[in-house]
Amino acid sequence: MAGGYDGDIRLESLTFRYPDADEDIVQGIDLTIAQSTTMAFVGSSGAGKSTVLDLILGLLSPTRGAVTCGGRPIGEDLAGWYSGLGVVPQDVFLLNSTLAENIAFGEPAADVDLD
């Protein structure tokens, strides 16, 4: 994985509370996502799936606990962490444009290699 992150992703006693909340939305999660595997989070609305994913992605910081990859905290180098991630979000965003422009989203047209 890019950025020096390699190995299993580990959630260690992961707890999160939104600043304006009275209760933790995620509480004491211990989970290992083995390297080179796929993980799906399923559950009812409001169960904390998106929050857990945001914690794994480093978009939110845990109230307690840690998210590590190969024993290294992801917060040490978030840019490096992001460079090695691929996520399929639940909400799809498409441009009202060509398939090529949707695939190359955000890249200047001159930099897109159609081959």
DSSP file with accessible surface (Angstrom, degrees, kcal/mol):
  #  RESIDUE AA STRUCTURE BP1 BP2  ACC     N-H-->O    O-->H-N    N-H-->O    O-->H-N    TCO  KAPPA ALPHA  PHI   PSI    X-CA   Y-CA   Z-CA
    1    1 A M    >         0   0   94      0, 0.0     3,-0.7     0, 0.0     4,-0.3   0.000 360.0 360.0 360.0 144.0    0.0    0.0    0.0
    2    2 A A  G >   +     0   0   49      1,-0.2     3,-1.1     2,-0.2    82,-0.2  -0.150 360.0  39.2 -65.2 163.2    1.2    3.5   -0.8
    3    3 A G  G 3  S-     0   0   33      1,-0.2    -1,-0.2    80,-0.1    77,-0.1   0.603 128.2 -71.0  75.6   9.8    2.4    5.9    1.9
    4    4 A G  G <  S+     0   0   60     -3,-0.7     2,-0.5     1,-0.3    -1,-0.2   0.613  96.2 132.8  83.5   8.0    4.2    3.2    3.9
    5    5 A Y    <   +     0   0    1     -3,-1.1     2,-0.3    -4,-0.3    -1,-0.3  -0.858  22.3 152.7 -96.7 126.8    1.0    1.5    5.1
    6    6 A D        +     0   0   98     -2,-0.5     2,-0.2    63,-0.4    66,-0.2  -0.974  33.7  35.5-154.1 133.8    1.0   -2.2    4.8
    7    7 A G  S    S-     0   0   18     -2,-0.3    29,-0.2    62,-0.1     2,-0.1  -0.691  91.3 -16.8 121.6-172.3   -0.8   -5.0    6.7
    8    8 A D        -     0   0   73     -2,-0.2    62,-2.6    27,-0.1     2,-0.5  -0.350  58.3-124.7 -68.2 147.1   -4.1   -5.6    8.4
    9    9 A I  E     -AB  33  69A  29     24,-2.5    24,-3.2    60,-0.2     2,-0.4  -0.812  32.4-165.5 -89.9 131.3   -6.3   -2.7    9.3
   10   10 A R  E     -AB  32  68A  76     58,-3.0    58,-2.5    -2,-0.5     2,-0.6  -0.977  18.8-160.9-127.3 128.2   -7.1   -2.8   13.0
   11   11 A L  E     -AB  31  67A   0     20,-3.1    20,-2.1    -2,-0.4     2,-0.6  -0.953  18.7-165.2-103.0 120.2   -9.8   -1.0   15.0
   12   12 A E  E     - B   0  66A  75     54,-2.8    54,-1.7    -2,-0.6    18,-0.2  -0.929  65.1 -35.4-118.0 109.2   -8.7   -1.1   18.6
   13   13 A S  E    S-     0   0A  69     -2,-0.6    15,-0.4    15,-0.2     2,-0.3   0.861  85.1-167.7  48.4  42.5  -11.3   -0.2   21.3
   14   14 A L  E     +A   29   0A   0     15,-2.6    15,-2.5    13,-0.2     2,-0.4  -0.450  14.4 170.1 -71.5 123.7  -12.7    2.3   18.8
   15   15 A T  E     - B   0  64A   6     49,-2.5    48,-2.2    -2,-0.3    49,-1.8  -0.989   7.4-178.0-133.7 140.8  -15.2    4.8   20.3
   16   16 A F  E     +A   26   0A  14     10,-2.4     9,-2.1    -2,-0.4    10,-1.8  -0.992   7.9 179.0-143.9 137.0  -16.6    7.9   18.8
   17   17 A R        -     0   0  101     -2,-0.4     7,-0.2     7,-0.3    -2,-0.0  -0.998  31.2-123.2-133.1 129.0  -19.0   10.6   20.0
   18   18 A Y    >   -     0   0   81     -2,-0.4     3,-2.2     5,-0.4     5,-0.1  -0.432  31.8-113.5 -66.2 145.3  -20.1   13.6   17.9
   19   19 A P  T 3  S+     0   0  131      0, 0.0    -1,-0.1     0, 0.0     0, 0.0   0.820 115.3  43.1 -53.6 -33.9  -19.2   16.8   19.7
   20   20 A D  T 3  S+     0   0  146      2,-0.0     2,-0.2     0, 0.0    -2,-0.1   0.353  97.0 101.9 -95.9   8.9  -22.9   17.8   20.2
   21   21 A A    <   -     0   0   35     -3,-2.2     3,-0.0     1,-0.1     4,-0.0  -0.582  60.0-151.2 -96.9 155.1  -24.1   14.3   21.2
   22   22 A D  S    S+     0   0  150     -2,-0.2     2,-0.3     1,-0.1    -1,-0.1   0.621  82.2  40.3 -91.7 -18.4  -24.9   12.9   24.7
   23   23 A E  S    S-     0   0  153     -5,-0.1    -5,-0.4    -7,-0.0     2,-0.2  -0.927  90.0 -97.9-132.1 156.5  -24.0    9.3   23.8
   24   24 A D        -     0   0   25     -2,-0.3    -7,-0.3    -7,-0.2     3,-0.1  -0.501  20.9-160.5 -68.7 137.4  -21.3    7.5   21.8
   25   25 A I  S    S+     0   0   69     -9,-2.1     2,-0.4     1,-0.3    -8,-0.2   0.771  87.0  31.0 -86.7 -29.9  -22.4    6.5   18.3
   26   26 A V  E    S-A   16   0A   6    -10,-1.8   -10,-2.4    25,-0.1     2,-0.4  -0.993  78.8-170.1-127.7 134.6  -19.7    3.9   18.1
   27   27 A Q  E     -     0   0A 146     -2,-0.4   -12,-0.2   -12,-0.2   -13,-0.2  -0.952  55.1 -29.7-139.9 115.4  -18.5    2.1   21.3
   28   28 A G  E    S+     0   0A  40     -2,-0.4     2,-0.4   -15,-0.4   -15,-0.2   0.791  70.1 179.3  60.1  41.2  -15.5   -0.2   21.9
   29   29 A I  E     -A   14   0A  50    -15,-2.5   -15,-2.6   -17,-0.1     2,-0.5  -0.588  10.7-174.6 -80.5 128.9  -15.2   -1.8   18.5
   30   30 A D  E     +     0   0A  92     -2,-0.4     2,-0.3   -18,-0.2   -18,-0.2  -0.992  22.3 149.8-119.3 119.3  -12.4   -4.3   18.1
   31   31 A L  E     -A   11   0A  47    -20,-2.1   -20,-3.1    -2,-0.5     2,-0.5  -0.993  33.0-154.0-153.4 140.4  -12.1   -5.5   14.5
   32   32 A T  E     -A   10   0A  67     -2,-0.3     2,-0.7   -22,-0.2   -22,-0.2  -0.987   4.4-163.9-118.1 128.0   -9.4   -6.7   12.2
   33   33 A I  E     -A    9   0A  16    -24,-3.2   -24,-2.5    -2,-0.5     3,-0.1  -0.948  27.8-130.8-108.0 108.2   -9.7   -6.3    8.4
   34   34 A A    >   -     0   0   45     -2,-0.7     3,-1.1   -26,-0.2   -26,-0.1  -0.300  29.4 -94.5 -63.3 142.2   -7.2   -8.7    6.9
   35   35 A Q  T 3  S+     0   0   87      1,-0.2   -27,-0.1   -29,-0.0    -1,-0.1  -0.215 108.1  17.5 -54.6 141.4   -4.9   -7.2    4.2
   36   36 A S  T 3  S+     0   0  120      1,-0.2     2,-0.3   -29,-0.2    -1,-0.2   0.770 102.4 114.4  66.1  27.3   -6.1   -7.8    0.6
   37   37 A T    <   -     0   0   75     -3,-1.1     2,-0.4    -4,-0.1    -1,-0.2  -0.796  62.9-122.8-118.9 169.7   -9.7   -8.6    1.7
   38   38 A T        -     0   0  142     -2,-0.3     2,-0.4    -3,-0.1    -4,-0.1  -0.909  22.9-165.3-112.4 141.7  -13.0   -6.9    1.1
   39   39 A M        -     0   0   79     -2,-0.4     2,-0.4    -6,-0.1    -6,-0.0  -0.979   4.1-165.4-129.3 137.9  -15.3   -5.8    4.0
   40   40 A A        -     0   0   79     -2,-0.4     2,-0.6     2,-0.0    -2,-0.0  -0.973   9.6-150.7-120.7 137.8  -18.9   -4.7    3.9
   41   41 A F        +     0   0   70     -2,-0.4     2,-0.3     2,-0.0    -2,-0.0  -0.951  24.1 174.0-107.0 120.6  -20.7   -2.9    6.7
   42   42 A V        +     0   0  130     -2,-0.6     2,-0.3     5,-0.0    -2,-0.0  -0.912  16.1 106.4-126.9 152.5  -24.4   -3.7    6.9
   43   43 A G        -     0   0   49     -2,-0.3     3,-0.1     5,-0.0     5,-0.1  -0.904  63.3 -50.1 160.8 176.7  -27.1   -2.8    9.4
   44   44 A S  S >  S-     0   0   90     -2,-0.3     3,-1.8     1,-0.2     5,-0.3  -0.208  70.7 -78.1 -71.5 162.6  -30.1   -0.6   10.0
   45   45 A S  T 3  S+     0   0  122      1,-0.3    -1,-0.2     2,-0.1     0, 0.0  -0.341 119.2  21.0 -59.5 134.1  -30.2    3.1    9.4
   46   46 A G  T 3  S+     0   0   64     -3,-0.1    -1,-0.3     1,-0.0    -2,-0.1   0.505  84.5 121.2  85.0   5.0  -28.5    5.0   12.2
   47   47 A A  S <  S-     0   0   58     -3,-1.8    -2,-0.1     1,-0.1    -3,-0.1   0.637  87.6-103.0 -77.8 -13.4  -26.4    2.0   13.4
   48   48 A G  S  > S+     0   0    7     -4,-0.2     4,-2.7    -5,-0.1     5,-0.2   0.521  79.0 132.3 106.1   9.0  -23.1    3.8   12.9
   49   49 A K  H  > S+     0   0   49     -5,-0.3     4,-2.4     1,-0.2     5,-0.2   0.937  77.5  43.6 -59.2 -50.6  -21.9    2.2    9.6
   50   50 A S  H  > S+     0   0   53      1,-0.2     4,-2.7     2,-0.2    -1,-0.2   0.881 113.1  53.1 -65.2 -35.8  -21.0    5.5    7.9
   51   51 A T  H  > S+     0   0   11      2,-0.2     4,-2.1     1,-0.2    -2,-0.2   0.931 108.8  49.0 -65.1 -43.4  -19.4    6.7   11.1
   52   52 A V  H  X S+     0   0   11     -4,-2.7     4,-2.5     2,-0.2    -2,-0.2   0.936 112.1  49.0 -62.0 -44.1  -17.2    3.6   11.3
   53   53 A L  H  X S+     0   0   55     -4,-2.4     4,-2.8     1,-0.2     6,-0.2   0.932 109.5  51.8 -62.1 -42.2  -16.2    4.0    7.7
   54   54 A D  H  X>S+     0   0   51     -4,-2.7     5,-2.1     1,-0.2     6,-1.4   0.865 110.0  50.1 -63.1 -34.0  -15.4    7.7    8.2
   55   55 A L  H  <5S+     0   0    1     -4,-2.1     3,-0.5     4,-0.2    -1,-0.2   0.920 111.1  48.0 -68.0 -43.3  -13.2    6.6   11.2
   56   56 A I  H  <5S+     0   0   11     -4,-2.5    -2,-0.2     1,-0.2    -1,-0.2   0.901 112.1  49.9 -64.1 -39.3  -11.4    4.0    9.1
   57   57 A L  H  <5S-     0   0   23     -4,-2.8    -1,-0.2    -5,-0.2    -2,-0.2   0.676 113.7-119.3 -72.9 -16.8  -10.9    6.5    6.3
   58   58 A G  T  <5S+     0   0   12     -4,-0.8    -3,-0.2    -3,-0.5    -4,-0.1   0.606  81.3 121.5  86.1  12.2   -9.5    9.1    8.7
   59   59 A L  S   <S+     0   0  105     -5,-2.1     2,-0.3    -6,-0.2    -4,-0.2   0.744  79.4  34.2 -77.7 -24.9  -12.2   11.6    8.0
   60   60 A L  S    S-     0   0   43     -6,-1.4    -2,-0.2    -9,-0.1    -1,-0.1  -0.945  82.1-133.0-123.5 151.2  -13.1   11.5   11.7
   61   61 A S        -     0   0   96     -2,-0.3    -6,-0.1    -3,-0.0     5,-0.1  -0.878  31.0-109.0-103.5 135.9  -10.8   11.0   14.7
   62   62 A P        -     0   0   44      0, 0.0   -46,-0.2     0, 0.0     3,-0.1  -0.269   8.4-142.2 -61.2 147.0  -11.8    8.5   17.4
   63   63 A T  S    S-     0   0   67    -48,-2.2     2,-0.3     1,-0.3   -47,-0.2   0.886  91.7  -2.5 -70.5 -40.6  -12.9    9.8   20.8
   64   64 A R  E    S+B   15   0A 134    -49,-1.8   -49,-2.5   -51,-0.1    -1,-0.3  -0.965 114.7  30.1-144.0 158.4  -11.0    6.8   22.2
   65   65 A G  E    S-     0   0A  44     -2,-0.3     2,-0.3   -51,-0.2   -52,-0.2  -0.381  73.4 -96.2  88.4-168.7   -9.1    3.9   20.7
   66   66 A A  E     -B   12   0A  31    -54,-1.7   -54,-2.8    -2,-0.1     2,-0.5  -0.990   5.3-141.4-151.4 155.4   -7.2    3.8   17.4
   67   67 A V  E     +B   11   0A   7     -2,-0.3     7,-2.1   -56,-0.2     8,-0.4  -0.993  35.4 173.4-116.7 122.3   -7.3    2.8   13.8
   68   68 A T  E     -BC  10  73A   8    -58,-2.5   -58,-3.0    -2,-0.5     2,-0.4  -0.894  26.1-153.5-127.2 160.0   -4.0    1.3   12.6
   69   69 A C  E >  S-BC   9  72A   3      3,-2.4     3,-1.9    -2,-0.3   -63,-0.4  -0.980  88.6 -12.2-133.0 118.3   -2.6   -0.4    9.5
   70   70 A G  T 3  S-     0   0   51    -62,-2.6   -61,-0.1    -2,-0.4   -63,-0.1   0.807 130.9 -56.1  60.6  28.3    0.2   -2.9   10.0
   71   71 A G  T 3  S+     0   0   63    -63,-0.4    -1,-0.3     1,-0.2   -64,-0.1   0.353 114.9 117.3  86.8  -5.1    0.5   -1.5   13.5
   72   72 A R  E <  S-C   69   0A  65     -3,-1.9    -3,-2.4   -66,-0.2    -1,-0.2  -0.837  70.8-118.1 -99.7 125.6    1.0    2.1   12.3
   73   73 A P  E >   -C   68   0A  54      0, 0.0     3,-1.6     0, 0.0     4,-0.3  -0.375  17.2-137.2 -59.8 133.5   -1.7    4.7   13.3
   74   74 A I  G >  S+     0   0   10     -7,-2.1     3,-1.3     1,-0.3     7,-0.3   0.796  98.7  69.0 -65.6 -25.4   -3.3    6.1   10.2
   75   75 A G  G >  S+     0   0   58     -8,-0.4     3,-0.5     1,-0.2    -1,-0.3   0.635  79.6  78.5 -69.5 -11.9   -3.2    9.6   11.6
   76   76 A E  G <  S+     0   0  122     -3,-1.6    -1,-0.2     1,-0.3    -2,-0.2   0.820 118.1   4.8 -63.6 -32.6    0.6    9.6   11.3
   77   77 A D  G <>  +     0   0   57     -3,-1.3     4,-2.5    -4,-0.3    -1,-0.3  -0.534  67.3 172.6-154.6  78.9    0.4   10.3    7.5
   78   78 A L  H <> S+     0   0   61     -3,-0.5     4,-3.3     1,-0.2     5,-0.2   0.887  83.2  54.9 -62.4 -36.9   -3.2   10.8    6.4
   79   79 A A  H  > S+     0   0   73      1,-0.2     4,-1.8     2,-0.2    -1,-0.2   0.928 111.2  45.3 -61.9 -42.3   -2.1   11.8    2.8
   80   80 A G  H  > S+     0   0    7      2,-0.2     4,-0.6     1,-0.2    -1,-0.2   0.885 112.9  51.2 -65.8 -38.6   -0.2    8.6    2.6
   81   81 A W  H >< S+     0   0    0     -4,-2.5     3,-1.2    -7,-0.3    -2,-0.2   0.951 110.5  48.2 -62.3 -48.7   -3.1    6.7    4.0
   82   82 A Y  H >< S+     0   0   96     -4,-3.3     3,-1.6     1,-0.3    -1,-0.2   0.851 101.2  65.6 -62.2 -34.1   -5.5    8.3    1.5
   83   83 A S  H 3< S+     0   0   74     -4,-1.8    -1,-0.3     1,-0.3    -2,-0.2   0.723 105.3  43.8 -65.4 -18.7   -3.2    7.5   -1.5
   84   84 A G  T << S+     0   0   28     -3,-1.2     2,-0.3    -4,-0.6    -1,-0.3   0.301  95.9  99.2-108.2  10.6   -3.7    3.8   -1.0
   85   85 A L    <   -     0   0   52     -3,-1.6     2,-0.4    -4,-0.2   -28,-0.0  -0.723  43.2-174.2-103.2 149.8   -7.4    3.7   -0.4
   86   86 A G        -     0   0   76     -2,-0.3     2,-0.4     2,-0.0    -3,-0.0  -0.990  12.9-178.5-135.7 128.1  -10.3    2.8   -2.7
   87   87 A V        -     0   0   66     -2,-0.4    -2,-0.0   -30,-0.0     0, 0.0  -0.987  22.7-153.4-131.1 137.8  -13.9    3.3   -1.5
   88   88 A V        -     0   0  140     -2,-0.4     4,-0.1     4,-0.0    -2,-0.0  -0.930  28.8-150.6-106.1 104.6  -17.3    2.6   -3.1
   89   89 A P        -     0   0   77      0, 0.0    -2,-0.0     0, 0.0     0, 0.0  -0.299  19.5-122.9 -74.9 163.7  -19.7    5.0   -1.3
   90   90 A Q  S    S+     0   0  143      1,-0.1     2,-0.5     2,-0.0    -2,-0.0   0.771 100.1  62.4 -76.0 -25.8  -23.3    4.4   -0.8
   91   91 A D  S    S-     0   0  125      2,-0.0     2,-0.4     0, 0.0    -1,-0.1  -0.898  80.2-147.6-102.4 126.1  -24.2    7.6   -2.6
   92   92 A V        -     0   0  120     -2,-0.5     2,-0.5    -4,-0.1    -2,-0.0  -0.755   8.0-162.1 -96.1 135.5  -23.2    7.7   -6.3
   93   93 A F        +     0   0  140     -2,-0.4     2,-0.4     9,-0.1    -2,-0.0  -0.981  12.8 176.2-118.0 121.5  -22.2   11.0   -7.9
   94   94 A L        -     0   0  126     -2,-0.5     2,-0.2    11,-0.0     8,-0.0  -0.980  25.4-129.0-124.4 141.8  -22.1   11.2  -11.7
   95   95 A L        -     0   0   60     -2,-0.4     2,-2.2     3,-0.2     7,-0.1  -0.576  26.9-116.6 -79.1 149.3  -21.4   14.1  -13.9
   96   96 A N  S    S+     0   0  178     -2,-0.2     2,-0.2     6,-0.0    -1,-0.1  -0.567  90.3  81.7 -81.5  73.4  -23.9   14.9  -16.7
   97   97 A S  S    S-     0   0   52     -2,-2.2     2,-0.0     1,-0.1     5,-0.0  -0.763  87.4 -41.2-155.3-162.5  -21.1   14.2  -19.1
   98   98 A T     >  -     0   0   75     -2,-0.2     4,-1.8     1,-0.1    -3,-0.2  -0.286  49.3-114.7 -76.9 162.6  -19.3   11.4  -20.9
   99   99 A L  H  > S+     0   0  133      1,-0.2     4,-2.5     2,-0.2     5,-0.2   0.920 117.6  55.0 -60.4 -42.6  -18.3    8.1  -19.4
  100  100 A A  H  > S+     0   0   41      1,-0.2     4,-2.4     2,-0.2    -1,-0.2   0.908 107.2  48.9 -59.6 -43.1  -14.6    9.1  -19.8
  101  101 A E  H  4 S+     0   0   95      1,-0.2    -1,-0.2     2,-0.2     6,-0.2   0.851 110.9  50.9 -69.0 -31.0  -15.1   12.3  -17.9
  102  102 A N  H >< S+     0   0   32     -4,-1.8     3,-1.0     2,-0.2    -2,-0.2   0.902 111.9  46.8 -70.3 -39.6  -16.9   10.5  -15.1
  103  103 A I  H 3< S+     0   0  132     -4,-2.5    -2,-0.2     1,-0.2    -1,-0.2   0.909 116.9  43.2 -67.5 -39.4  -14.1    7.9  -14.8
  104  104 A A  T >< S+     0   0   21     -4,-2.4     3,-2.9    -5,-0.2    -1,-0.2   0.109  87.4 175.7 -94.3  24.3  -11.4   10.7  -14.9
  105  105 A F  T <   +     0   0  124     -3,-1.0    -3,-0.1     1,-0.3    -4,-0.0   0.079  66.6   6.9 -38.3 122.6  -13.4   12.9  -12.5
  106  106 A G  T 3  S+     0   0   70      1,-0.3    -1,-0.3    -5,-0.2    -4,-0.1   0.299  98.7 119.0  87.6 -11.0  -11.4   16.0  -11.5
  107  107 A E  S <  S-     0   0  120     -3,-2.9    -1,-0.3    -6,-0.2     5,-0.1  -0.709  74.0-104.8 -87.7 140.7   -8.5   15.4  -14.0
  108  108 A P    >   -     0   0   72      0, 0.0     3,-1.9     0, 0.0     4,-0.5  -0.346  28.5-122.3 -60.7 139.6   -7.9   18.0  -16.7
  109  109 A A  G >  S+     0   0   81      1,-0.3     3,-1.3     2,-0.2    -2,-0.0   0.853 111.5  59.5 -53.7 -36.2   -9.1   16.8  -20.1
  110  110 A A  G 3  S+     0   0   97      1,-0.2    -1,-0.3     3,-0.0    -3,-0.0   0.754 103.7  52.4 -67.2 -20.6   -5.6   17.2  -21.5
  111  111 A D  G <  S+     0   0  108     -3,-1.9     2,-0.5     2,-0.1    -1,-0.2   0.505  84.6 104.2 -93.9  -2.9   -4.2   14.7  -18.9
  112  112 A V    <   -     0   0   51     -3,-1.3     2,-0.8    -4,-0.5     3,-0.1  -0.678  56.9-156.8 -86.3 123.8   -6.7   11.9  -19.6
  113  113 A D        -     0   0  125     -2,-0.5    -2,-0.1     1,-0.1    -3,-0.0  -0.880   2.6-165.7 -99.9 105.7   -5.3    9.0  -21.7
  114  114 A L              0   0  141     -2,-0.8    -1,-0.1     1,-0.2    -2,-0.0   0.701 360.0 360.0 -67.6 -18.8   -8.2    7.3  -23.4
  115  115 A D              0   0  186     -3,-0.1    -1,-0.2     0, 0.0    -2,-0.0   0.779 360.0 360.0 -73.0 360.0   -6.1    4.3  -24.2
